[in-house]
Amino acid sequence: MKSDIASTFLPVAPPVILDGLYSDDQRRRMLDVVRREGPWSLILAQYFSSPEEVIATTTGRLPEGFKPTWDMFLNPVFRGYFARDGVNYFPELDDCFYNPKFINLVRDYWKTPYVECDQLMFNLQGPSSAGGAPHVDGTHFRGLYGNNAPTWLLNIMAKSGLFRRWQAKKAQVIAWYYQGTIGGGFHYWPDGPDKSPATLEAPMWGRGVVVENEMMFHSSQGCGPVDQRRPAGLTIKSTISADPETSNGWRIKTGDEVVAKVPEKEFRLLIHWGAQVYGDLAELKLARDHSDDMTVDRAIDMLISDLRARGETFEVPTDPVRDPDFISLLTRVYDIGQLKDVPEDPSAPRRAA
């Protein structure tokens, strides 16, 4: 493990574990929107345009010359948004997004009064594996966001440590709802990726964490029957939606073909509320007046300069943002290596408490 990089990945404070994050009424209203507004696409399909970009956001690297494929990363985990960029899309969920309880939790977590509601999203899945290597969530930097820079670049910028001056301070309140008996928990490395992880074990029903996931490696725990975790026919274009033939059930489709049905008991819902945080008014002003913004070109130039300072030999591509060889080079250089004590996915039901 590259200790110089690994040592920088520590959250501002250890995760705070809480129960009852949403009321039953709030959960019901959010789930009503999810069932009404689907279908929802795979997380992979929303953030990445190539398998190389996926590798750039995680840890570890592939052998020289090996060509990754989508099939290596496919996992039936889907995503949608209730609110994004500070705007709630569904007025019936105003109390879930503009949530004073969550704002105060983040104020206490970061020790600052300056908290801005950013997004409210959800992950949907049935039986699934952990979904690849542990990762940090995509962050953003002053001037660079998910809507004007690719996710892989933002993750490389975070892993490089070169851009801390511009990196946003963020926090999340994450809650899970899962009734299954096999897995479904949350692994996280609160003391850094070179230390042993902790696990928040299921069952979880409104239980969750206050956390800074952009600076803490983490992963979901596999869940559900092992033989159902990778539906035959799953592709990068698959979607999930409410199953009209089963009360409270779900179905995964590829095109017009139903490739899996998910009963309510095996359905795992993650609700992810996110905020941006400012240490003081001067930091807030700097973000608002754009006097010290980062750009894609500037970020690429800084990365190229660092690569050369490290003695790397390469040709600068004409389109570095999309060049798979350049992405692979950055992935190799800024890879922190294998995390310590990555847990195996559970395959058997939990013992009754």
C-alpha positions as CSV (number, residue, x, y, z in Angstrom):
1,M,0.0,0.0,0.0
2,K,1.2,3.5,-0.8
3,S,1.2,4.9,2.7
4,D,1.8,8.5,1.6
5,I,-1.5,8.5,-0.2
6,A,-3.4,6.1,2.1
7,S,-2.6,8.3,5.2
8,T,-4.6,11.2,3.7
9,F,-7.8,9.3,3.6
10,L,-9.4,10.0,7.0
11,P,-12.8,11.5,7.6
12,V,-13.0,14.7,9.6
13,A,-14.5,12.7,12.4
14,P,-15.5,9.0,13.0
15,P,-18.9,8.1,11.7
16,V,-21.8,8.7,14.0
17,I,-24.2,5.7,14.1
18,L,-27.9,6.6,14.7
19,D,-31.3,4.9,14.6
20,G,-34.7,6.3,13.4
21,L,-33.3,8.7,10.9
22,Y,-36.6,8.9,9.0
23,S,-40.1,8.6,10.3
24,D,-42.3,5.8,8.9
25,D,-44.3,8.5,7.0
26,Q,-41.2,10.0,5.4
27,R,-40.0,6.5,4.3
28,R,-43.4,5.7,2.8
29,R,-43.5,8.9,0.9
30,M,-40.0,8.5,-0.5
31,L,-40.7,4.9,-1.5
32,D,-44.0,6.1,-3.2
33,V,-42.0,8.4,-5.4
34,V,-39.4,5.7,-6.2
35,R,-42.2,3.3,-7.3
36,R,-44.1,6.0,-9.2
37,E,-41.2,7.6,-11.1
38,G,-39.1,4.6,-12.2
39,P,-37.5,2.9,-14.0
40,W,-34.0,3.6,-12.6
41,S,-30.7,2.8,-14.3
42,L,-27.5,1.2,-12.9
43,I,-25.1,3.4,-10.9
44,L,-22.4,2.3,-13.4
45,A,-24.3,3.6,-16.3
46,Q,-24.9,7.0,-14.8
47,Y,-21.3,7.9,-13.9
48,F,-18.9,6.1,-16.3
49,S,-18.4,5.9,-20.0
50,S,-15.8,3.1,-20.0
51,P,-14.6,0.3,-17.7
52,E,-11.2,2.1,-17.3
53,E,-13.0,5.0,-15.6
54,V,-14.5,2.6,-13.1
55,I,-11.0,1.3,-12.1
56,A,-9.8,4.9,-11.6
57,T,-12.4,5.4,-8.8
58,T,-11.5,2.3,-6.8
59,T,-8.2,0.7,-5.7
60,G,-6.0,-1.8,-7.3
61,R,-4.9,-2.0,-11.0
62,L,-5.0,-4.5,-13.8
63,P,-2.0,-6.2,-15.4
64,E,-0.3,-4.2,-18.2
65,G,-2.1,-4.6,-21.5
66,F,-5.2,-6.2,-20.0
67,K,-8.4,-4.7,-21.5
68,P,-11.3,-4.4,-18.9
69,T,-14.9,-5.0,-19.9
70,W,-18.2,-3.9,-18.4
71,D,-19.0,-7.5,-17.5
72,M,-16.2,-7.3,-14.9
73,F,-18.0,-4.7,-12.9
74,L,-21.7,-5.3,-13.5
75,N,-23.7,-5.4,-10.2
76,P,-27.5,-4.9,-10.0
77,V,-27.4,-1.7,-7.9
78,F,-29.5,1.2,-9.3
79,R,-29.7,4.9,-8.4
80,G,-32.0,7.9,-8.6
81,Y,-32.4,11.4,-7.1
82,F,-35.1,13.1,-5.1
83,A,-33.0,16.3,-5.0
84,R,-29.8,17.6,-6.6
85,D,-27.7,20.7,-6.6
86,G,-29.7,22.1,-3.7
87,V,-33.1,21.7,-5.5
88,N,-35.8,19.3,-4.4
89,Y,-37.6,17.7,-7.3
90,F,-40.6,16.5,-5.4
91,P,-42.4,19.1,-3.1
92,E,-44.0,16.2,-1.0
93,L,-40.5,15.4,0.2
94,D,-39.5,19.0,1.3
95,D,-39.2,17.8,4.9
96,C,-36.9,15.0,3.9
97,F,-34.5,17.2,1.9
98,Y,-34.6,20.5,3.7
99,N,-34.2,18.6,6.9
100,P,-33.3,20.6,10.0
101,K,-32.4,17.4,12.0
102,F,-29.9,16.5,9.4
103,I,-28.5,20.0,9.1
104,N,-27.9,20.1,12.8
105,L,-26.3,16.6,12.8
106,V,-23.8,17.8,10.2
107,R,-23.2,21.1,12.1
108,D,-22.2,19.0,15.1
109,Y,-20.1,16.6,13.0
110,W,-18.1,19.3,11.3
111,K,-18.2,21.9,14.1
112,T,-19.4,24.7,11.9
113,P,-22.8,26.5,11.4
114,Y,-22.4,26.8,7.6
115,V,-24.2,23.8,6.1
116,E,-25.9,23.8,2.7
117,C,-28.4,21.0,1.6
118,D,-26.9,19.5,-1.6
119,Q,-28.6,16.3,-2.7
120,L,-31.0,13.5,-1.7
121,M,-30.5,10.3,-3.6
122,F,-31.3,6.6,-3.3
123,N,-29.8,3.2,-4.2
124,L,-32.1,0.3,-5.1
125,Q,-31.0,-3.4,-5.2
126,G,-32.1,-6.9,-4.6
127,P,-29.6,-9.7,-4.1
128,S,-26.2,-8.3,-5.0
129,S,-22.5,-8.8,-4.3
130,A,-20.5,-6.1,-2.6
131,G,-19.9,-4.6,-6.0
132,G,-16.2,-4.4,-6.5
133,A,-13.4,-2.8,-4.5
134,P,-14.0,-0.4,-1.6
135,H,-14.1,3.2,-2.7
136,V,-14.5,6.8,-1.7
137,D,-17.5,8.8,-3.0
138,G,-17.1,11.2,-5.8
139,T,-16.3,14.6,-4.4
140,H,-16.1,18.0,-6.1
141,F,-13.7,20.9,-6.1
142,R,-14.3,24.6,-6.4
143,G,-15.3,25.0,-10.0
144,L,-15.4,21.3,-10.8
145,Y,-18.5,19.2,-10.2
146,G,-20.1,16.1,-11.5
147,N,-21.9,18.1,-14.2
148,N,-18.7,19.5,-15.8
149,A,-16.1,16.9,-15.0
150,P,-16.1,13.1,-15.2
151,T,-16.4,11.1,-12.0
152,W,-13.1,9.3,-12.6
153,L,-11.2,12.6,-12.8
154,L,-12.7,13.9,-9.6
155,N,-11.7,10.7,-7.8
156,I,-8.2,10.7,-9.2
157,M,-7.8,14.4,-8.0
158,A,-8.9,13.3,-4.5
159,K,-6.6,10.3,-4.5
160,S,-3.6,12.4,-5.7
161,G,-3.7,14.8,-2.7
162,L,-2.7,17.6,-5.1
163,F,-6.0,19.4,-4.9
164,R,-6.9,19.7,-1.2
165,R,-7.0,23.5,-1.4
166,W,-9.9,23.3,-3.7
167,Q,-11.7,20.2,-2.4
168,A,-15.2,20.6,-1.0
169,K,-16.0,19.8,2.6
170,K,-18.9,17.5,2.6
171,A,-21.0,15.2,4.8
172,Q,-23.7,12.6,4.4
173,V,-26.5,11.2,6.5
174,I,-27.1,7.7,5.1
175,A,-29.9,5.4,6.1
176,W,-30.7,1.8,5.1
177,Y,-33.8,-0.3,4.9
178,Y,-33.4,-4.0,4.5
179,Q,-35.3,-7.0,5.9
180,G,-33.3,-9.8,4.4
181,T,-31.3,-12.3,6.5
182,I,-28.1,-12.6,4.4
183,G,-25.7,-9.6,4.6
184,G,-26.8,-6.1,3.7
185,G,-24.5,-4.2,6.0
186,F,-21.9,-1.5,5.5
187,H,-18.1,-1.8,5.7
188,Y,-16.0,1.3,6.4
189,W,-12.4,2.2,7.2
190,P,-12.7,5.1,9.7
191,D,-9.0,4.9,10.7
192,G,-7.7,4.9,7.1
193,P,-7.4,2.2,4.4
194,D,-4.2,0.8,5.9
195,K,-6.1,0.0,9.2
196,S,-8.7,-2.7,9.8
197,P,-12.3,-1.8,8.8
198,A,-15.5,-1.7,10.9
199,T,-18.9,-3.1,9.8
200,L,-22.4,-1.8,10.5
201,E,-24.3,-5.1,10.4
202,A,-27.9,-5.6,9.3
203,P,-30.7,-5.8,10.0
204,M,-31.1,-2.1,9.5
205,W,-34.4,-0.3,9.3
206,G,-33.8,3.4,9.4
207,R,-30.4,2.9,10.9
208,G,-27.5,4.8,9.5
209,V,-24.5,7.1,9.8
210,V,-23.4,10.7,9.7
211,V,-20.1,10.5,7.8
212,E,-17.7,12.1,5.3
213,N,-17.6,9.4,2.6
214,E,-15.4,11.4,0.2
215,M,-12.5,10.9,2.6
216,M,-13.3,7.4,4.0
217,F,-13.1,4.2,2.0
218,H,-16.2,2.1,2.3
219,S,-18.3,-0.6,0.6
220,S,-21.6,-2.2,0.8
221,Q,-21.8,-5.8,2.1
222,G,-23.2,-8.4,-0.3
223,C,-26.8,-9.4,0.4
224,G,-29.4,-12.0,-0.5
225,P,-29.0,-15.5,-1.8
226,V,-25.7,-16.0,-3.6
227,D,-27.2,-17.6,-6.7
228,Q,-29.4,-14.6,-7.3
229,R,-26.8,-11.9,-7.0
230,R,-26.0,-11.7,-10.7
231,P,-29.1,-12.1,-12.8
232,A,-28.6,-13.7,-16.2
233,G,-29.2,-11.0,-18.9
234,L,-28.0,-8.1,-16.7
235,T,-26.2,-5.5,-18.9
236,I,-25.0,-1.9,-18.5
237,K,-28.5,-0.9,-19.9
238,S,-30.6,-2.8,-17.3
239,T,-33.1,-0.9,-15.2
240,I,-35.2,-1.5,-12.1
241,S,-38.8,-0.5,-11.4
242,A,-41.9,-1.4,-9.4
243,D,-43.3,-4.8,-10.4
244,P,-46.9,-4.3,-11.5
245,E,-47.6,-8.0,-10.9
246,T,-46.4,-8.2,-7.3
247,S,-47.4,-6.0,-4.3
248,N,-44.3,-4.2,-3.1
249,G,-42.1,-6.2,-5.4
250,W,-39.6,-5.0,-8.0
251,R,-38.3,-6.2,-11.4
252,I,-35.1,-5.8,-13.3
253,K,-35.4,-5.5,-17.0
254,T,-33.0,-5.4,-19.9
255,G,-34.9,-3.8,-22.8
256,D,-38.3,-5.5,-22.8
257,E,-37.0,-8.7,-21.0
258,V,-37.6,-9.2,-17.3
259,V,-34.3,-10.7,-16.1
260,A,-35.1,-10.8,-12.3
261,K,-37.8,-10.2,-9.8
262,V,-37.1,-8.9,-6.4
263,P,-39.5,-9.7,-3.5
264,E,-40.0,-7.0,-0.8
265,K,-38.0,-9.1,1.7
266,E,-34.9,-9.1,-0.4
267,F,-35.2,-5.4,-1.4
268,R,-32.4,-3.1,0.0
269,L,-33.0,0.6,0.0
270,L,-30.3,3.2,0.7
271,I,-31.2,6.8,1.2
272,H,-28.3,9.2,1.0
273,W,-28.7,12.8,2.1
274,G,-25.7,15.0,1.3
275,A,-24.6,18.5,2.3
276,Q,-21.7,20.8,1.6
277,V,-20.0,22.5,4.5
278,Y,-18.0,25.7,4.9
279,G,-15.5,26.2,7.7
280,D,-16.2,30.0,7.9
281,L,-17.7,32.9,5.9
282,A,-14.5,33.5,4.0
283,E,-14.6,29.9,2.7
284,L,-18.2,30.3,1.7
285,K,-17.5,33.6,-0.1
286,L,-14.6,32.0,-2.0
287,A,-16.9,29.3,-3.3
288,R,-19.5,31.9,-4.3
289,D,-17.3,34.4,-6.0
290,H,-15.4,31.8,-8.1
291,S,-12.2,33.7,-7.6
292,D,-10.2,30.5,-7.1
293,D,-11.9,27.9,-9.2
294,M,-10.3,24.8,-10.6
295,T,-10.9,23.8,-14.2
296,V,-10.5,20.5,-16.1
297,D,-7.6,21.8,-18.1
298,R,-5.8,23.1,-15.0
299,A,-6.4,19.9,-13.2
300,I,-5.0,17.8,-16.1
301,D,-1.9,20.2,-16.3
302,M,-1.2,19.7,-12.6
303,L,-1.5,16.0,-12.9
304,I,0.8,15.9,-15.9
305,S,3.4,18.0,-14.0
306,D,3.2,15.6,-11.0
307,L,3.6,12.6,-13.3
308,R,6.7,14.0,-14.8
309,A,8.1,15.0,-11.4
310,R,7.6,11.3,-10.4
311,G,9.7,10.2,-13.4
312,E,6.8,8.8,-15.5
313,T,7.4,8.6,-19.3
314,F,4.3,9.1,-21.5
315,E,2.9,11.0,-24.4
316,V,0.3,13.6,-23.5
317,P,-2.9,12.5,-25.3
318,T,-5.0,14.8,-27.5
319,D,-8.0,14.1,-25.4
320,P,-6.8,13.2,-21.9
321,V,-10.2,13.2,-20.3
322,R,-11.3,10.2,-22.6
323,D,-8.0,8.5,-23.4
324,P,-8.1,5.0,-21.7
325,D,-4.2,4.7,-21.6
326,F,-3.9,8.0,-19.8
327,I,-6.6,7.1,-17.4
328,S,-4.9,3.8,-16.7
329,L,-1.6,5.6,-16.1
330,L,-3.2,7.9,-13.5
331,T,-4.9,5.0,-11.9
332,R,-1.6,3.1,-11.5
333,V,0.3,6.1,-10.2
334,Y,-2.3,7.2,-7.6
335,D,-3.5,3.7,-6.6
336,I,-3.1,3.1,-2.9
337,G,-3.1,-0.6,-3.2
338,Q,-5.1,-3.3,-1.5
339,L,-7.0,-2.2,1.6
340,K,-6.4,-3.9,4.8
341,D,-8.7,-6.8,5.8
342,V,-11.4,-6.5,3.1
343,P,-14.3,-8.6,4.4
344,E,-15.7,-11.5,2.4
345,D,-19.4,-11.4,1.4
346,P,-21.6,-13.4,3.7
347,S,-23.4,-16.3,2.1
348,A,-25.5,-17.7,5.0
349,P,-28.3,-16.2,7.0
350,R,-27.5,-14.3,10.2
351,R,-28.0,-16.0,13.4
352,A,-31.0,-14.9,15.3
353,A,-30.1,-12.4,18.1
